[in-house]
Amino acid sequence: FTAVGISYAVNDDLSISYNQSTVDEEGSTEDQEAGAVSFSYTSGGMTISGTHAQMDNVGGVAASDNTGYELNFSFAF
């Protein structure tokens, strides 16, 4: 398993990140690879965050790919 990630605070309100990982599946010729990009924006008591993730060769099976999106809203009173 190999993974790397980087996060950057653009300013006090906005942060972005990118992550990448590879799993060397034993007994398979295909490696499972995943990547994701995320953001978070905060203004006062409100936060909006989101992620887009993609995974290729899930479980070491060729052409077994997944993609997912997530969007979150949170409010503090």
All heavy atoms as TSV, in Angstrom:
chain	resi	resn	atom	element	x	y	z
A	1	PHE	N	N	0.851	-1.177	0.000
A	1	PHE	CA	C	0.000	0.000	0.000
A	1	PHE	C	C	0.889	1.231	0.000
A	1	PHE	O	O	1.804	1.345	0.816
A	1	PHE	CB	C	-0.909	-0.008	1.225
A	1	PHE	CG	C	-1.793	1.195	1.333
A	1	PHE	CD1	C	-2.903	1.306	0.535
A	1	PHE	CD2	C	-1.514	2.207	2.224
A	1	PHE	CE1	C	-3.732	2.402	0.624
A	1	PHE	CE2	C	-2.329	3.316	2.335
A	1	PHE	CZ	C	-3.447	3.414	1.533
A	2	THR	N	N	0.606	2.131	-0.914
A	2	THR	CA	C	1.332	3.396	-0.994
A	2	THR	C	C	0.304	4.514	-1.085
A	2	THR	O	O	-0.651	4.416	-1.855
A	2	THR	CB	C	2.232	3.444	-2.243
A	2	THR	OG1	O	3.095	2.317	-2.229
A	2	THR	CG2	C	3.047	4.707	-2.285
A	3	ALA	N	N	0.503	5.570	-0.298
A	3	ALA	CA	C	-0.436	6.691	-0.330
A	3	ALA	C	C	0.309	8.001	-0.145
A	3	ALA	O	O	1.343	8.054	0.527
A	3	ALA	CB	C	-1.486	6.537	0.758
A	4	VAL	N	N	-0.232	9.042	-0.739
A	4	VAL	CA	C	0.319	10.383	-0.582
A	4	VAL	C	C	-0.844	11.370	-0.624
A	4	VAL	O	O	-1.850	11.139	-1.303
A	4	VAL	CB	C	1.361	10.703	-1.685
A	4	VAL	CG1	C	0.727	10.726	-3.050
A	4	VAL	CG2	C	2.100	11.978	-1.377
A	5	GLY	N	N	-0.726	12.432	0.134
A	5	GLY	CA	C	-1.758	13.452	0.147
A	5	GLY	C	C	-1.143	14.815	0.378
A	5	GLY	O	O	-0.087	14.939	1.000
A	6	ILE	N	N	-1.811	15.825	-0.140
A	6	ILE	CA	C	-1.353	17.189	0.056
A	6	ILE	C	C	-2.570	18.059	0.324
A	6	ILE	O	O	-3.631	17.870	-0.276
A	6	ILE	CB	C	-0.547	17.701	-1.152
A	6	ILE	CG1	C	0.071	19.052	-0.832
A	6	ILE	CG2	C	-1.378	17.722	-2.404
A	6	ILE	CD1	C	1.131	19.492	-1.822
A	7	SER	N	N	-2.421	18.985	1.258
A	7	SER	CA	C	-3.502	19.898	1.604
A	7	SER	C	C	-2.945	21.316	1.587
A	7	SER	O	O	-1.798	21.550	1.999
A	7	SER	CB	C	-4.046	19.548	2.994
A	7	SER	OG	O	-5.071	20.433	3.348
A	8	TYR	N	N	-3.766	22.259	1.129
A	8	TYR	CA	C	-3.326	23.642	1.032
A	8	TYR	C	C	-4.432	24.565	1.527
A	8	TYR	O	O	-5.573	24.479	1.054
A	8	TYR	CB	C	-2.969	23.977	-0.425
A	8	TYR	CG	C	-2.508	25.392	-0.631
A	8	TYR	CD1	C	-1.285	25.815	-0.125
A	8	TYR	CD2	C	-3.282	26.306	-1.327
A	8	TYR	CE1	C	-0.850	27.108	-0.309
A	8	TYR	CE2	C	-2.857	27.608	-1.527
A	8	TYR	CZ	C	-1.634	28.012	-1.013
A	8	TYR	OH	O	-1.210	29.294	-1.197
A	9	ALA	N	N	-4.088	25.428	2.474
A	9	ALA	CA	C	-5.023	26.441	2.952
A	9	ALA	C	C	-4.859	27.675	2.068
A	9	ALA	O	O	-3.870	28.405	2.186
A	9	ALA	CB	C	-4.758	26.780	4.413
A	10	VAL	N	N	-5.808	27.889	1.170
A	10	VAL	CA	C	-5.744	29.005	0.245
A	10	VAL	C	C	-5.811	30.326	1.014
A	10	VAL	O	O	-5.065	31.259	0.740
A	10	VAL	CB	C	-6.884	28.915	-0.793
A	10	VAL	CG1	C	-6.876	30.112	-1.727
A	10	VAL	CG2	C	-6.775	27.614	-1.576
A	11	ASN	N	N	-6.709	30.383	1.986
A	11	ASN	CA	C	-6.816	31.525	2.896
A	11	ASN	C	C	-7.491	31.027	4.170
A	11	ASN	O	O	-7.620	29.818	4.363
A	11	ASN	CB	C	-7.571	32.697	2.238
A	11	ASN	CG	C	-8.928	32.310	1.721
A	11	ASN	OD1	O	-9.628	31.508	2.331
A	11	ASN	ND2	N	-9.314	32.869	0.576
A	12	ASP	N	N	-7.933	31.930	5.039
A	12	ASP	CA	C	-8.559	31.514	6.295
A	12	ASP	C	C	-9.873	30.765	6.084
A	12	ASP	O	O	-10.321	30.038	6.964
A	12	ASP	CB	C	-8.823	32.721	7.199
A	12	ASP	CG	C	-7.547	33.303	7.795
A	12	ASP	OD1	O	-6.522	32.582	7.777
A	12	ASP	OD2	O	-7.583	34.457	8.256
A	13	ASP	N	N	-10.502	30.934	4.931
A	13	ASP	CA	C	-11.818	30.356	4.677
A	13	ASP	C	C	-11.802	29.112	3.792
A	13	ASP	O	O	-12.684	28.268	3.892
A	13	ASP	CB	C	-12.733	31.392	4.007
A	13	ASP	CG	C	-12.924	32.628	4.849
A	13	ASP	OD1	O	-12.918	32.498	6.087
A	13	ASP	OD2	O	-13.063	33.726	4.274
A	14	LEU	N	N	-10.830	28.973	2.908
A	14	LEU	CA	C	-10.846	27.924	1.883
A	14	LEU	C	C	-9.623	27.014	1.985
A	14	LEU	O	O	-8.486	27.499	2.037
A	14	LEU	CB	C	-10.892	28.552	0.487
A	14	LEU	CG	C	-10.886	27.608	-0.703
A	14	LEU	CD1	C	-12.142	26.735	-0.719
A	14	LEU	CD2	C	-10.766	28.394	-2.007
A	15	SER	N	N	-9.869	25.704	1.993
A	15	SER	CA	C	-8.805	24.700	1.960
A	15	SER	C	C	-9.125	23.691	0.863
A	15	SER	O	O	-10.287	23.365	0.631
A	15	SER	CB	C	-8.699	23.960	3.293
A	15	SER	OG	O	-8.293	24.832	4.309
A	16	ILE	N	N	-8.067	23.196	0.209
A	16	ILE	CA	C	-8.231	22.163	-0.800
A	16	ILE	C	C	-7.213	21.059	-0.529
A	16	ILE	O	O	-6.180	21.297	0.091
A	16	ILE	CB	C	-8.054	22.714	-2.234
A	16	ILE	CG1	C	-6.686	23.390	-2.396
A	16	ILE	CG2	C	-9.182	23.659	-2.599
A	16	ILE	CD1	C	-6.368	23.813	-3.802
A	17	SER	N	N	-7.531	19.838	-0.974
A	17	SER	CA	C	-6.590	18.737	-0.785
A	17	SER	C	C	-6.710	17.746	-1.938
A	17	SER	O	O	-7.735	17.667	-2.610
A	17	SER	CB	C	-6.833	18.024	0.542
A	17	SER	OG	O	-8.094	17.398	0.553
A	18	TYR	N	N	-5.618	16.993	-2.133
A	18	TYR	CA	C	-5.571	15.944	-3.137
A	18	TYR	C	C	-4.891	14.740	-2.515
A	18	TYR	O	O	-3.867	14.870	-1.840
A	18	TYR	CB	C	-4.809	16.395	-4.381
A	18	TYR	CG	C	-4.658	15.293	-5.402
A	18	TYR	CD1	C	-5.742	14.924	-6.185
A	18	TYR	CD2	C	-3.479	14.600	-5.549
A	18	TYR	CE1	C	-5.638	13.894	-7.112
A	18	TYR	CE2	C	-3.358	13.574	-6.474
A	18	TYR	CZ	C	-4.443	13.226	-7.247
A	18	TYR	OH	O	-4.340	12.202	-8.147
A	19	ASN	N	N	-5.455	13.562	-2.717
A	19	ASN	CA	C	-4.912	12.325	-2.167
A	19	ASN	C	C	-4.879	11.254	-3.246
A	19	ASN	O	O	-5.792	11.168	-4.072
A	19	ASN	CB	C	-5.774	11.837	-0.999
A	19	ASN	CG	C	-5.844	12.863	0.106
A	19	ASN	OD1	O	-4.872	13.071	0.812
A	19	ASN	ND2	N	-6.984	13.531	0.227
A	20	GLN	N	N	-3.853	10.427	-3.215
A	20	GLN	CA	C	-3.676	9.349	-4.182
A	20	GLN	C	C	-3.167	8.120	-3.447
A	20	GLN	O	O	-2.312	8.236	-2.574
A	20	GLN	CB	C	-2.667	9.778	-5.249
A	20	GLN	CG	C	-2.429	8.779	-6.347
A	20	GLN	CD	C	-3.594	8.694	-7.312
A	20	GLN	OE1	O	-4.214	9.691	-7.634
A	20	GLN	NE2	N	-3.901	7.505	-7.756
A	21	SER	N	N	-3.697	6.933	-3.785
A	21	SER	CA	C	-3.206	5.705	-3.158
A	21	SER	C	C	-3.204	4.558	-4.166
A	21	SER	O	O	-3.963	4.555	-5.135
A	21	SER	CB	C	-4.057	5.310	-1.957
A	21	SER	OG	O	-5.348	4.934	-2.353
A	22	THR	N	N	-2.321	3.600	-3.914
A	22	THR	CA	C	-2.210	2.402	-4.734
A	22	THR	C	C	-2.079	1.198	-3.818
A	22	THR	O	O	-1.298	1.222	-2.865
A	22	THR	CB	C	-0.973	2.463	-5.652
A	22	THR	OG1	O	-1.079	3.616	-6.485
A	22	THR	CG2	C	-0.865	1.223	-6.522
A	23	VAL	N	N	-2.870	0.160	-4.095
A	23	VAL	CA	C	-2.791	-1.101	-3.359
A	23	VAL	C	C	-2.291	-2.162	-4.317
A	23	VAL	O	O	-2.907	-2.399	-5.351
A	23	VAL	CB	C	-4.163	-1.509	-2.779
A	23	VAL	CG1	C	-4.062	-2.851	-2.077
A	23	VAL	CG2	C	-4.696	-0.441	-1.844
A	24	ASP	N	N	-1.174	-2.788	-3.979
A	24	ASP	CA	C	-0.624	-3.884	-4.781
A	24	ASP	C	C	-1.352	-5.156	-4.364
A	24	ASP	O	O	-1.039	-5.741	-3.333
A	24	ASP	CB	C	0.875	-4.000	-4.549
A	24	ASP	CG	C	1.523	-5.060	-5.422
A	24	ASP	OD1	O	0.844	-5.613	-6.309
A	24	ASP	OD2	O	2.716	-5.340	-5.208
A	25	GLU	N	N	-2.358	-5.538	-5.142
A	25	GLU	CA	C	-3.180	-6.708	-4.822
A	25	GLU	C	C	-2.389	-7.993	-5.066
A	25	GLU	O	O	-1.981	-8.268	-6.195
A	25	GLU	CB	C	-4.464	-6.715	-5.651
A	25	GLU	CG	C	-5.410	-5.571	-5.357
A	25	GLU	CD	C	-6.133	-5.722	-4.043
A	25	GLU	OE1	O	-6.185	-6.839	-3.496
A	25	GLU	OE2	O	-6.647	-4.710	-3.553
A	26	GLU	N	N	-2.175	-8.748	-4.009
A	26	GLU	CA	C	-1.447	-10.013	-4.119
A	26	GLU	C	C	-2.255	-11.000	-4.954
A	26	GLU	O	O	-3.453	-11.167	-4.766
A	26	GLU	CB	C	-1.209	-10.584	-2.729
A	26	GLU	CG	C	-0.255	-11.750	-2.697
A	26	GLU	CD	C	0.110	-12.148	-1.284
A	26	GLU	OE1	O	0.327	-11.252	-0.457
A	26	GLU	OE2	O	0.139	-13.344	-1.032
A	27	GLY	N	N	-1.595	-11.651	-5.901
A	27	GLY	CA	C	-2.262	-12.636	-6.744
A	27	GLY	C	C	-3.036	-12.029	-7.895
A	27	GLY	O	O	-3.787	-12.721	-8.578
A	28	SER	N	N	-2.868	-10.726	-8.126
A	28	SER	CA	C	-3.574	-10.054	-9.218
A	28	SER	C	C	-2.565	-9.270	-10.049
A	28	SER	O	O	-1.576	-8.761	-9.524
A	28	SER	CB	C	-4.638	-9.102	-8.668
A	28	SER	OG	O	-5.234	-8.376	-9.718
A	29	THR	N	N	-2.850	-9.156	-11.326
A	29	THR	CA	C	-1.969	-8.372	-12.187
A	29	THR	C	C	-2.337	-6.899	-12.182
A	29	THR	O	O	-1.599	-6.072	-12.708
A	29	THR	CB	C	-2.024	-8.898	-13.636
A	29	THR	OG1	O	-3.369	-8.811	-14.109
A	29	THR	CG2	C	-1.516	-10.329	-13.706
A	30	GLU	N	N	-3.486	-6.565	-11.603
A	30	GLU	CA	C	-3.957	-5.179	-11.562
A	30	GLU	C	C	-3.809	-4.600	-10.157
A	30	GLU	O	O	-4.159	-5.238	-9.168
A	30	GLU	CB	C	-5.433	-5.113	-11.975
A	30	GLU	CG	C	-5.724	-5.640	-13.356
A	30	GLU	CD	C	-5.099	-4.777	-14.435
A	30	GLU	OE1	O	-4.986	-3.557	-14.261
A	30	GLU	OE2	O	-4.717	-5.348	-15.468
A	31	ASP	N	N	-3.314	-3.383	-10.061
A	31	ASP	CA	C	-3.241	-2.673	-8.791
A	31	ASP	C	C	-4.513	-1.843	-8.606
A	31	ASP	O	O	-5.041	-1.276	-9.557
A	31	ASP	CB	C	-2.040	-1.730	-8.754
A	31	ASP	CG	C	-0.721	-2.456	-8.680
A	31	ASP	OD1	O	-0.726	-3.664	-8.373
A	31	ASP	OD2	O	0.319	-1.817	-8.932
A	32	GLN	N	N	-4.982	-1.779	-7.384
A	32	GLN	CA	C	-6.126	-0.920	-7.069
A	32	GLN	C	C	-5.593	0.491	-6.861
A	32	GLN	O	O	-4.695	0.704	-6.051
A	32	GLN	CB	C	-6.821	-1.410	-5.807
A	32	GLN	CG	C	-7.969	-0.529	-5.363
A	32	GLN	CD	C	-8.666	-1.103	-4.160
A	32	GLN	OE1	O	-9.202	-2.193	-4.221
A	32	GLN	NE2	N	-8.641	-0.374	-3.065
A	33	GLU	N	N	-6.138	1.451	-7.593
A	33	GLU	CA	C	-5.684	2.830	-7.503
A	33	GLU	C	C	-6.857	3.734	-7.152
A	33	GLU	O	O	-7.955	3.570	-7.675
A	33	GLU	CB	C	-5.069	3.275	-8.826
A	33	GLU	CG	C	-3.847	2.458	-9.210
A	33	GLU	CD	C	-3.298	2.833	-10.567
A	33	GLU	OE1	O	-4.014	3.493	-11.343
A	33	GLU	OE2	O	-2.150	2.462	-10.847
A	34	ALA	N	N	-6.610	4.682	-6.250
A	34	ALA	CA	C	-7.663	5.605	-5.830
A	34	ALA	C	C	-7.110	7.018	-5.770
A	34	ALA	O	O	-5.937	7.235	-5.454
A	34	ALA	CB	C	-8.215	5.200	-4.476
A	35	GLY	N	N	-7.969	7.980	-6.060
A	35	GLY	CA	C	-7.603	9.390	-5.976
A	35	GLY	C	C	-8.810	10.196	-5.569
A	35	GLY	O	O	-9.952	9.822	-5.860
A	36	ALA	N	N	-8.566	11.295	-4.871
A	36	ALA	CA	C	-9.666	12.147	-4.432
A	36	ALA	C	C	-9.202	13.594	-4.341
A	36	ALA	O	O	-8.050	13.871	-4.012
A	36	ALA	CB	C	-10.203	11.698	-3.085
A	37	VAL	N	N	-10.112	14.501	-4.638
A	37	VAL	CA	C	-9.875	15.923	-4.450
A	37	VAL	C	C	-11.006	16.444	-3.566
A	37	VAL	O	O	-12.164	16.051	-3.722
A	37	VAL	CB	C	-9.789	16.678	-5.799
A	37	VAL	CG1	C	-11.087	16.584	-6.575
A	37	VAL	CG2	C	-9.350	18.098	-5.593
A	38	SER	N	N	-10.654	17.285	-2.596
A	38	SER	CA	C	-11.630	17.779	-1.622
A	38	SER	C	C	-11.460	19.279	-1.424
A	38	SER	O	O	-10.382	19.830	-1.650
A	38	SER	CB	C	-11.443	17.098	-0.264
A	38	SER	OG	O	-11.557	15.719	-0.362
A	39	PHE	N	N	-12.535	19.908	-0.962
A	39	PHE	CA	C	-12.468	21.326	-0.615
A	39	PHE	C	C	-13.320	21.576	0.625
A	39	PHE	O	O	-14.216	20.806	0.952
A	39	PHE	CB	C	-12.962	22.211	-1.769
A	39	PHE	CG	C	-14.461	22.224	-1.890
A	39	PHE	CD1	C	-15.214	23.194	-1.262
A	39	PHE	CD2	C	-15.121	21.249	-2.616
A	39	PHE	CE1	C	-16.602	23.189	-1.366
A	39	PHE	CE2	C	-16.499	21.237	-2.725
A	39	PHE	CZ	C	-17.248	22.217	-2.094
A	40	SER	N	N	-13.017	22.659	1.305
A	40	SER	CA	C	-13.799	23.093	2.452
A	40	SER	C	C	-13.785	24.614	2.481
A	40	SER	O	O	-12.721	25.233	2.413
A	40	SER	CB	C	-13.209	22.544	3.757
A	40	SER	OG	O	-13.914	23.052	4.867
A	41	TYR	N	N	-14.980	25.212	2.563
A	41	TYR	CA	C	-15.112	26.658	2.635
A	41	TYR	C	C	-15.919	27.009	3.883
A	41	TYR	O	O	-17.021	26.488	4.075
A	41	TYR	CB	C	-15.809	27.215	1.389
A	41	TYR	CG	C	-15.996	28.704	1.454
A	41	TYR	CD1	C	-14.928	29.556	1.183
A	41	TYR	CD2	C	-17.208	29.260	1.806
A	41	TYR	CE1	C	-15.079	30.936	1.262
A	41	TYR	CE2	C	-17.377	30.632	1.882
A	41	TYR	CZ	C	-16.306	31.468	1.614
A	41	TYR	OH	O	-16.457	32.824	1.695
A	42	THR	N	N	-15.360	27.868	4.714
A	42	THR	CA	C	-16.021	28.276	5.953
A	42	THR	C	C	-16.226	29.778	5.940
A	42	THR	O	O	-15.313	30.536	5.624
A	42	THR	CB	C	-15.176	27.889	7.182
A	42	THR	OG1	O	-14.963	26.490	7.167
A	42	THR	CG2	C	-15.866	28.280	8.472
A	43	SER	N	N	-17.441	30.187	6.300
A	43	SER	CA	C	-17.761	31.603	6.419
A	43	SER	C	C	-18.661	31.777	7.637
A	43	SER	O	O	-19.797	31.293	7.642
A	43	SER	CB	C	-18.460	32.097	5.161
A	43	SER	OG	O	-18.779	33.467	5.282
A	44	GLY	N	N	-18.135	32.429	8.660
A	44	GLY	CA	C	-18.897	32.570	9.903
A	44	GLY	C	C	-19.159	31.208	10.503
A	44	GLY	O	O	-18.240	30.431	10.728
A	45	GLY	N	N	-20.422	30.890	10.731
A	45	GLY	CA	C	-20.790	29.603	11.303
A	45	GLY	C	C	-21.207	28.572	10.273
A	45	GLY	O	O	-21.738	27.521	10.613
A	46	MET	N	N	-20.979	28.861	8.988
A	46	MET	CA	C	-21.391	27.950	7.926
A	46	MET	C	C	-20.167	27.331	7.242
A	46	MET	O	O	-19.193	28.026	6.947
A	46	MET	CB	C	-22.206	28.703	6.880
A	46	MET	CG	C	-22.673	27.839	5.728
A	46	MET	SD	S	-23.457	28.804	4.420
A	46	MET	CE	C	-22.041	29.602	3.694
A	47	THR	N	N	-20.232	26.029	6.983
A	47	THR	CA	C	-19.165	25.337	6.258
A	47	THR	C	C	-19.775	24.528	5.119
A	47	THR	O	O	-20.757	23.821	5.310
A	47	THR	CB	C	-18.380	24.387	7.182
A	47	THR	OG1	O	-17.801	25.145	8.238
A	47	THR	CG2	C	-17.284	23.656	6.417
A	48	ILE	N	N	-19.177	24.654	3.950
A	48	ILE	CA	C	-19.541	23.851	2.787
A	48	ILE	C	C	-18.292	23.058	2.406
A	48	ILE	O	O	-17.207	23.630	2.272
A	48	ILE	CB	C	-19.982	24.727	1.599
A	48	ILE	CG1	C	-21.192	25.567	1.978
A	48	ILE	CG2	C	-20.272	23.873	0.376
A	48	ILE	CD1	C	-21.554	26.621	0.947
A	49	SER	N	N	-18.444	21.748	2.269
A	49	SER	CA	C	-17.302	20.919	1.879
A	49	SER	C	C	-17.758	19.880	0.865
A	49	SER	O	O	-18.921	19.515	0.808
A	49	SER	CB	C	-16.670	20.246	3.091
A	49	SER	OG	O	-17.600	19.408	3.734
A	50	GLY	N	N	-16.806	19.431	0.075
A	50	GLY	CA	C	-17.138	18.440	-0.934
A	50	GLY	C	C	-15.931	17.608	-1.315
A	50	GLY	O	O	-14.783	18.002	-1.089
A	51	THR	N	N	-16.211	16.443	-1.887
A	51	THR	CA	C	-15.176	15.508	-2.309
A	51	THR	C	C	-15.598	14.825	-3.603
A	51	THR	O	O	-16.767	14.505	-3.782
A	51	THR	CB	C	-14.949	14.420	-1.237
A	51	THR	OG1	O	-14.571	15.041	-0.018
A	51	THR	CG2	C	-13.886	13.431	-1.649
A	52	HIS	N	N	-14.641	14.602	-4.465
A	52	HIS	CA	C	-14.830	13.736	-5.630
A	52	HIS	C	C	-13.753	12.673	-5.538
A	52	HIS	O	O	-12.560	12.991	-5.465
A	52	HIS	CB	C	-14.707	14.495	-6.941
A	52	HIS	CG	C	-14.704	13.578	-8.120
A	52	HIS	ND1	N	-13.549	13.248	-8.793
A	52	HIS	CD2	C	-15.691	12.877	-8.729
A	52	HIS	CE1	C	-13.832	12.401	-9.761
A	52	HIS	NE2	N	-15.134	12.160	-9.741
A	53	ALA	N	N	-14.150	11.410	-5.520
A	53	ALA	CA	C	-13.202	10.300	-5.412
A	53	ALA	C	C	-13.428	9.301	-6.536
A	53	ALA	O	O	-14.558	9.087	-6.966
A	53	ALA	CB	C	-13.367	9.603	-4.067
A	54	GLN	N	N	-12.334	8.702	-6.987
A	54	GLN	CA	C	-12.409	7.688	-8.038
A	54	GLN	C	C	-11.488	6.535	-7.666
A	54	GLN	O	O	-10.367	6.750	-7.206
A	54	GLN	CB	C	-11.977	8.276	-9.373
A	54	GLN	CG	C	-12.072	7.298	-10.516
A	54	GLN	CD	C	-11.838	7.976	-11.857
A	54	GLN	OE1	O	-11.723	9.189	-11.954
A	54	GLN	NE2	N	-11.761	7.182	-12.896
A	55	MET	N	N	-11.971	5.313	-7.843
A	55	MET	CA	C	-11.175	4.125	-7.557
A	55	MET	C	C	-11.212	3.207	-8.767
A	55	MET	O	O	-12.281	2.889	-9.284
A	55	MET	CB	C	-11.720	3.394	-6.328
A	55	MET	CG	C	-10.845	2.248	-5.873
A	55	MET	SD	S	-11.461	1.452	-4.363
A	55	MET	CE	C	-11.386	2.780	-3.196
A	56	ASP	N	N	-10.041	2.801	-9.223
A	56	ASP	CA	C	-9.912	1.915	-10.386
A	56	ASP	C	C	-9.429	0.545	-9.946
A	56	ASP	O	O	-8.645	0.423	-9.009
A	56	ASP	CB	C	-8.920	2.493	-11.395
A	56	ASP	CG	C	-9.380	3.825	-11.961
A	56	ASP	OD1	O	-10.603	4.038	-12.045
A	56	ASP	OD2	O	-8.522	4.643	-12.316
A	57	ASN	N	N	-9.890	-0.490	-10.652
A	57	ASN	CA	C	-9.481	-1.877	-10.406
A	57	ASN	C	C	-9.755	-2.303	-8.956
A	57	ASN	O	O	-8.888	-2.849	-8.273
A	57	ASN	CB	C	-8.006	-2.087	-10.755
A	57	ASN	CG	C	-7.674	-1.645	-12.154
A	57	ASN	OD1	O	-8.467	-1.821	-13.073
A	57	ASN	ND2	N	-6.526	-1.038	-12.334
A	58	VAL	N	N	-10.968	-2.071	-8.502
A	58	VAL	CA	C	-11.355	-2.386	-7.122
A	58	VAL	C	C	-11.116	-3.864	-6.844
A	58	VAL	O	O	-11.567	-4.727	-7.591
A	58	VAL	CB	C	-12.830	-2.013	-6.865
A	58	VAL	CG1	C	-13.237	-2.407	-5.457
A	58	VAL	CG2	C	-13.060	-0.534	-7.107
A	59	GLY	N	N	-10.386	-4.139	-5.776
A	59	GLY	CA	C	-10.087	-5.520	-5.407
A	59	GLY	C	C	-9.137	-6.214	-6.366
A	59	GLY	O	O	-9.051	-7.431	-6.371
A	60	GLY	N	N	-8.449	-5.432	-7.216
A	60	GLY	CA	C	-7.524	-6.017	-8.174
A	60	GLY	C	C	-8.190	-6.562	-9.413
A	60	GLY	O	O	-7.568	-7.264	-10.202
A	61	VAL	N	N	-9.477	-6.240	-9.601
A	61	VAL	CA	C	-10.232	-6.717	-10.764
A	61	VAL	C	C	-10.231	-5.626	-11.835
A	61	VAL	O	O	-10.704	-4.510	-11.594
A	61	VAL	CB	C	-11.683	-7.076	-10.370
A	61	VAL	CG1	C	-12.472	-7.504	-11.589
A	61	VAL	CG2	C	-11.691	-8.142	-9.297
A	62	ALA	N	N	-9.701	-5.942	-13.006
A	62	ALA	CA	C	-9.638	-4.976	-14.102
A	62	ALA	C	C	-11.036	-4.500	-14.481
A	62	ALA	O	O	-11.991	-5.269	-14.477
A	62	ALA	CB	C	-8.946	-5.596	-15.313
A	63	ALA	N	N	-11.151	-3.221	-14.785
A	63	ALA	CA	C	-12.405	-2.587	-15.221
A	63	ALA	C	C	-13.477	-2.584	-14.139
A	63	ALA	O	O	-14.645	-2.374	-14.427
A	63	ALA	CB	C	-12.932	-3.225	-16.496
A	64	SER	N	N	-13.105	-2.819	-12.890
A	64	SER	CA	C	-14.040	-2.681	-11.771
A	64	SER	C	C	-13.763	-1.327	-11.133
A	64	SER	O	O	-12.941	-1.205	-10.227
A	64	SER	CB	C	-13.833	-3.806	-10.758
A	64	SER	OG	O	-14.688	-3.631	-9.648
A	65	ASP	N	N	-14.440	-0.301	-11.640
A	65	ASP	CA	C	-14.159	1.076	-11.247
A	65	ASP	C	C	-15.353	1.702	-10.531
A	65	ASP	O	O	-16.500	1.383	-10.839
A	65	ASP	CB	C	-13.810	1.909	-12.477
A	65	ASP	CG	C	-12.635	1.341	-13.259
A	65	ASP	OD1	O	-11.820	0.612	-12.662
A	65	ASP	OD2	O	-12.537	1.632	-14.460
A	66	ASN	N	N	-15.071	2.601	-9.602
A	66	ASN	CA	C	-16.103	3.323	-8.861
A	66	ASN	C	C	-15.763	4.802	-8.819
A	66	ASN	O	O	-14.591	5.177	-8.770
A	66	ASN	CB	C	-16.218	2.824	-7.421
A	66	ASN	CG	C	-16.837	1.460	-7.325
A	66	ASN	OD1	O	-17.706	1.108	-8.100
A	66	ASN	ND2	N	-16.380	0.671	-6.362
A	67	THR	N	N	-16.801	5.627	-8.811
A	67	THR	CA	C	-16.658	7.065	-8.657
A	67	THR	C	C	-17.696	7.531	-7.654
A	67	THR	O	O	-18.825	7.046	-7.659
A	67	THR	CB	C	-16.885	7.792	-10.000
A	67	THR	OG1	O	-15.920	7.328	-10.933
A	67	THR	CG2	C	-16.745	9.287	-9.851
A	68	GLY	N	N	-17.313	8.479	-6.802
A	68	GLY	CA	C	-18.257	8.980	-5.817
A	68	GLY	C	C	-18.099	10.471	-5.591
A	68	GLY	O	O	-17.023	11.038	-5.773
A	69	TYR	N	N	-19.205	11.096	-5.219
A	69	TYR	CA	C	-19.235	12.514	-4.907
A	69	TYR	C	C	-19.857	12.678	-3.530
A	69	TYR	O	O	-20.731	11.906	-3.139
A	69	TYR	CB	C	-20.098	13.284	-5.913
A	69	TYR	CG	C	-19.610	13.196	-7.325
A	69	TYR	CD1	C	-20.052	12.193	-8.175
A	69	TYR	CD2	C	-18.714	14.127	-7.806
A	69	TYR	CE1	C	-19.620	12.106	-9.476
A	69	TYR	CE2	C	-18.262	14.056	-9.119
A	69	TYR	CZ	C	-18.721	13.050	-9.946
A	69	TYR	OH	O	-18.282	12.969	-11.244
A	70	GLU	N	N	-19.422	13.700	-2.819
A	70	GLU	CA	C	-20.012	14.003	-1.513
A	70	GLU	C	C	-20.038	15.517	-1.356
A	70	GLU	O	O	-19.064	16.202	-1.666
A	70	GLU	CB	C	-19.173	13.389	-0.406
A	70	GLU	CG	C	-19.719	13.614	0.971
A	70	GLU	CD	C	-18.891	12.927	2.052
A	70	GLU	OE1	O	-18.043	12.089	1.720
A	70	GLU	OE2	O	-19.105	13.257	3.218
A	71	LEU	N	N	-21.160	16.046	-0.874
A	71	LEU	CA	C	-21.300	17.474	-0.621
A	71	LEU	C	C	-21.936	17.635	0.749
A	71	LEU	O	O	-22.962	17.002	1.042
A	71	LEU	CB	C	-22.170	18.125	-1.700
A	71	LEU	CG	C	-22.282	19.638	-1.673
A	71	LEU	CD1	C	-20.905	20.284	-1.840
A	71	LEU	CD2	C	-23.217	20.123	-2.760
A	72	ASN	N	N	-21.318	18.449	1.600
A	72	ASN	CA	C	-21.792	18.639	2.976
A	72	ASN	C	C	-22.018	20.112	3.274
A	72	ASN	O	O	-21.220	20.965	2.850
A	72	ASN	CB	C	-20.748	18.114	3.977
A	72	ASN	CG	C	-20.508	16.646	3.818
A	72	ASN	OD1	O	-21.387	15.841	3.998
A	72	ASN	ND2	N	-19.274	16.295	3.446
A	73	PHE	N	N	-23.074	20.384	4.018
A	73	PHE	CA	C	-23.364	21.717	4.519
A	73	PHE	C	C	-23.520	21.604	6.033
A	73	PHE	O	O	-24.240	20.721	6.507
A	73	PHE	CB	C	-24.679	22.256	3.938
A	73	PHE	CG	C	-24.656	22.412	2.446
A	73	PHE	CD1	C	-25.109	21.390	1.625
A	73	PHE	CD2	C	-24.181	23.582	1.868
A	73	PHE	CE1	C	-25.098	21.526	0.254
A	73	PHE	CE2	C	-24.165	23.725	0.502
A	73	PHE	CZ	C	-24.626	22.689	-0.321
A	74	SER	N	N	-22.856	22.461	6.776
A	74	SER	CA	C	-23.036	22.440	8.232
A	74	SER	C	C	-23.163	23.877	8.738
A	74	SER	O	O	-22.572	24.805	8.182
A	74	SER	CB	C	-21.875	21.722	8.922
A	74	SER	OG	O	-20.658	22.385	8.692
A	75	PHE	N	N	-23.954	24.016	9.779
A	75	PHE	CA	C	-24.226	25.323	10.343
A	75	PHE	C	C	-24.024	25.260	11.847
A	75	PHE	O	O	-24.448	24.307	12.500
A	75	PHE	CB	C	-25.680	25.739	10.064
A	75	PHE	CG	C	-26.019	25.749	8.604
A	75	PHE	CD1	C	-26.564	24.624	7.995
A	75	PHE	CD2	C	-25.778	26.880	7.838
A	75	PHE	CE1	C	-26.867	24.634	6.654
A	75	PHE	CE2	C	-26.079	26.879	6.490
A	75	PHE	CZ	C	-26.642	25.768	5.894
A	76	ALA	N	N	-23.383	26.270	12.407
A	76	ALA	CA	C	-23.200	26.380	13.858
A	76	ALA	C	C	-23.960	27.624	14.329
A	76	ALA	O	O	-23.883	28.682	13.721
A	76	ALA	CB	C	-21.727	26.505	14.200
A	77	PHE	N	N	-24.695	27.432	15.392
A	77	PHE	CA	C	-25.498	28.569	15.907
A	77	PHE	C	C	-24.936	29.062	17.201
A	77	PHE	O	O	-24.379	28.408	17.976
A	77	PHE	CB	C	-26.946	28.135	16.130
A	77	PHE	CG	C	-27.631	27.751	14.867
A	77	PHE	CD1	C	-27.777	26.427	14.494
A	77	PHE	CD2	C	-28.102	28.732	14.006
A	77	PHE	CE1	C	-28.411	26.075	13.327
A	77	PHE	CE2	C	-28.738	28.382	12.837
A	77	PHE	CZ	C	-28.891	27.038	12.498
